[in-house]
Amino acid sequence: MIVVKMIKKIKIFRSAGIILFLLFGIACSSGCDEDLTQKSQDTLSDIDFVVSVPCEGNSWVYNNLNSTNNIVKEGGIMNWSNPSDKIRTYFYAESTGNIEVGIKAKFNGTTKLKVTLGDEMKEVTFNASEQLKEYPVGSFSVHQKGYHYIELEGLQREGSSFGEISNILLGDQQWRSKITYIDKDWFYWGRRGPSVHLKFDEPVNKNIVWFYNEITIPEGSDPVGSYFMANGFSSGYFGIQVNSETERRVLFSVWSAYDTQNPNQIPEKYKVKPLGHGEDVRVGEFGNEGSGAQSYMLFNWKAGTTYRFLLKGESLEDNSIDYTAYFYAPELGKWKLIASFRRPYPKSKHLTDLYSFLENFEPSAGDISRKVNYSNQWVYATDGNWHEITSAKFTIDNTGASGIRLDYDGGVKGNNFYLRNCGFFKDNQSPDLNFSRTSAGIPPDVDFTQLEVPTLQEDSGALLLDRSNWSISSYSTQEDQGGEGDTGRAKDVLDCKLDTYWHSCWSGCTAVPPHSIVVDMKQIQKVDGFRFNQRQSLSRAVKSIELQISNDNKNWESLGEFNLQNSIHNQDIDLGNSKEFRYFKFIARSAYDGTDHAAMAEIAPYTLD
């Protein structure tokens, strides 16, 4: 083995002195062989790598979302210590041929990696370095156009990790314009991947009141971060999501006509009003991608099962339209009311711009393919008849249209439309094409008279106090170590958002009840009661509480102990007689799950004036 290496080096180095040194090196120890290997790397580093693929935007740990989040960081690959984690960095090749591969990295000890491209593999040993440098790996073959990946697998390491790797290096001058990848301006959207859509052809000159659709997700095509949207319309969307390994949702949202990303900025006359919702459905507001009203139900839907979606849109008051969503699951055996919303300043008095889409909202899952089949689309119009929809246009979002990601697909197979995205597949479909499915000819069997009519819960007359300038004076515990992501802080009980919450500390810390939060209302105010909202998943739901009040944050008066319900809905505690105070203390004494932990989404004092 050593002799083979010597022959290669005699071909590279033409100096007679170096040849004599190498020949003498045949009798050296293994340590001498390592020195020669490093010298060979130094010589090959003169390769003119013209393509530098940033790992931060183009790398994923194969089949492991958690490891991807822990390893692929700002700057590239970090904290890589588990040899089971195989890291793939993707690029698109517009040509074929031999290509030189290297990495830009630094190592805190001698490290051995396996580097794979296609069906070729090389095992390379890298010496320690104090700063990022370019290391050559060798020549590989690209046999076909399309997506490829460089896979790194850790074999041996002396340091604490398998190295910090910022870039995958590719090619000489002939590859300069033939490799594409996600650049730094597109890291977020590029890692999410392209969204794909079906814009349905609606019957001409019909006022549409109901939109019916069916979807089936093939088994294995439902990774975390998927939103399979079934019934989209001019002002919102309705479908099912995979929110985590343990949580799935049925989601229905309606945009406000007011253009803002912050629901707190929507003027009252533009707010989307809830008209009622089904049992176990959460209702609140959303922002960041437009803003408006949102509802969702936790439901463990299954891949391979067909689900039905029914949406109503009808104007019952001037300058507004009511949207109502129903969901049918074989597991439930009946139509389930999700929610109903009234949207001021409607675009139409009926349903318009009907569409479906598939998107990934989890960047760490952008390397995993997902697919959905849509079947049996119908609309019910004011003429009292069902009308079948059998044609649609396939479109893509700006991530695809800009060429950032090309793994998009959609079309028709028999009597089903389908959408597919992400996963870096090569057989993509051209966008902006029209497709027609085979007609089913049988309208949906829906008895409108049997559908649950949305009704608002009885209003207690409570007027919530303005909490916008309140602050947390103190707390006994909160989860601020990242265990609950971007929430878990005591201040989250005042942010008017049901999806955020306070949680007792648990990530790298412990806390035992009673837990407490002290709120400063900034001035003495009259209060008739308190409204509570449990964490909407009901995890760590609070059972027993005590409320105390004070004007100086030193001397406290107890208002008594109370039991909350294990429910997602508003829970009001009426004090009976008005109280005036500046500070109040919320004390959580026990939780429904019997553990030491507790969580609460919102705490809002109110008056009855």
TALIN-V113545 format. One record per residue. N is the residue number from 1. OMEGA is omega in whole degrees, 0 to 359 (* if undefined). Layout:
# TALIN-V113545
N OMEGA
N OMEGA
This chain:
# TALIN-V113545
1 180
2 180
3 178
4 179
5 181
6 180
7 178
8 183
9 176
10 179
11 183
12 185
13 184
14 180
15 181
16 179
17 180
18 179
19 179
20 179
21 182
22 178
23 176
24 183
25 179
26 182
27 183
28 177
29 178
30 178
31 177
32 179
33 178
34 179
35 180
36 178
37 178
38 180
39 177
40 178
41 180
42 179
43 181
44 181
45 175
46 177
47 181
48 177
49 184
50 180
51 180
52 184
53 181
54 181
55 182
56 183
57 190
58 184
59 175
60 170
61 186
62 172
63 180
64 182
65 182
66 179
67 177
68 180
69 182
70 188
71 182
72 188
73 172
74 182
75 176
76 184
77 181
78 171
79 183
80 183
81 183
82 181
83 178
84 181
85 176
86 187
87 180
88 177
89 190
90 172
91 180
92 180
93 179
94 179
95 177
96 179
97 178
98 181
99 176
100 182
101 175
102 176
103 172
104 191
105 168
106 185
107 179
108 175
109 178
110 188
111 178
112 180
113 169
114 182
115 185
116 171
117 183
118 181
119 179
120 183
121 175
122 174
123 188
124 176
125 182
126 178
127 181
128 177
129 182
130 180
131 180
132 176
133 180
134 177
135 174
136 175
137 180
138 183
139 178
140 179
141 172
142 189
143 181
144 177
145 178
146 183
147 174
148 175
149 169
150 179
151 176
152 177
153 181
154 180
155 181
156 177
157 172
158 181
159 183
160 180
161 176
162 175
163 172
164 187
165 184
166 186
167 166
168 184
169 185
170 160
171 172
172 188
173 183
174 180
175 188
176 184
177 186
178 178
179 174
180 183
181 180
182 180
183 190
184 180
185 185
186 186
187 184
188 184
189 178
190 179
191 176
192 180
193 184
194 170
195 183
196 189
197 169
198 176
199 188
200 175
201 184
202 177
203 185
204 174
205 176
206 174
207 189
208 179
209 182
210 176
211 183
212 179
213 176
214 177
215 175
216 177
217 179
218 179
219 182
220 181
221 186
222 180
223 176
224 179
225 183
226 169
227 178
228 185
229 186
230 187
231 175
232 181
233 189
234 187
235 179
236 184
237 189
238 182
239 182
240 186
241 168
242 187
243 176
244 178
245 184
246 184
247 174
248 186
249 162
250 190
251 178
252 184
253 177
254 179
255 170
256 176
257 180
258 186
259 176
260 175
261 184
262 182
263 179
264 180
265 182
266 176
267 185
268 183
269 179
270 185
271 174
272 187
273 173
274 179
275 180
276 181
277 181
278 179
279 178
280 176
281 178
282 180
283 180
284 180
285 176
286 178
287 176
288 173
289 196
290 178
291 180
292 182
293 184
294 175
295 175
296 177
297 173
298 182
299 185
300 178
301 188
302 170
303 181
304 179
305 179
306 179
307 184
308 182
309 182
310 183
311 177
312 175
313 184
314 180
315 180
316 175
317 179
318 175
319 177
320 174
321 179
322 177
323 181
324 184
325 176
326 183
327 179
328 176
329 176
330 179
331 180
332 178
333 179
334 176
335 182
336 174
337 173
338 179
339 175
340 182
341 174
342 182
343 174
344 179
345 184
346 174
347 180
348 177
349 180
350 180
351 178
352 175
353 183
354 183
355 172
356 175
357 174
358 179
359 172
360 180
361 179
362 183
363 181
364 178
365 182
366 178
367 184
368 181
369 176
370 184
371 177
372 176
373 179
374 182
375 168
376 179
377 179
378 171
379 177
380 188
381 180
382 176
383 177
384 183
385 170
386 178
387 184
388 174
389 183
390 180
391 182
392 177
393 179
394 180
395 180
396 180
397 185
398 177
399 176
400 183
401 179
402 179
403 179
404 174
405 182
406 180
407 177
408 184
409 177
410 180
411 185
412 172
413 181
414 181
415 179
416 161
417 176
418 173
419 179
420 177
421 177
422 180
423 178
424 175
425 186
426 187
427 182
428 179
429 177
430 181
431 176
432 175
433 179
434 181
435 177
436 178
437 177
438 181
439 174
440 174
441 182
442 181
443 181
444 179
445 182
446 175
447 184
448 183
449 182
450 180
451 179
452 179
453 181
454 177
455 178
456 172
457 181
458 181
459 180
460 184
461 181
462 175
463 183
464 178
465 178
466 184
467 190
468 181
469 178
470 180
471 175
472 180
473 178
474 175
475 179
476 184
477 171
478 179
479 181
480 179
481 177
482 182
483 178
484 180
485 183
486 179
487 182
488 183
489 179
490 182
491 183
492 176
493 182
494 190
495 177
496 180
497 181
498 181
499 175
500 187
501 169
502 178
503 175
504 186
505 179
506 184
507 182
508 181
509 178
510 177
511 180
512 180
513 4
514 175
515 183
516 174
517 177
518 182
519 176
520 179
521 175
522 176
523 178
524 182
525 177
526 183
527 177
528 181
529 180
530 174
531 179
532 171
533 177
534 169
535 193
536 173
537 183
538 173
539 182
540 180
541 184
542 179
543 184
544 179
545 168
546 177
547 177
548 180
549 182
550 173
551 184
552 180
553 178
554 180
555 189
556 174
557 179
558 176
559 178
560 176
561 185
562 173
563 175
564 178
565 175
566 189
567 180
568 187
569 177
570 176
571 183
572 173
573 181
574 183
575 181
576 176
577 180
578 176
579 177
580 183
581 178
582 183
583 168
584 181
585 174
586 181
587 177
588 185
589 180
590 179
591 183
592 182
593 176
594 179
595 178
596 186
597 179
598 178
599 178
600 182
601 186
602 172
603 187
604 172
605 180
606 172
607 178
608 179
609 *
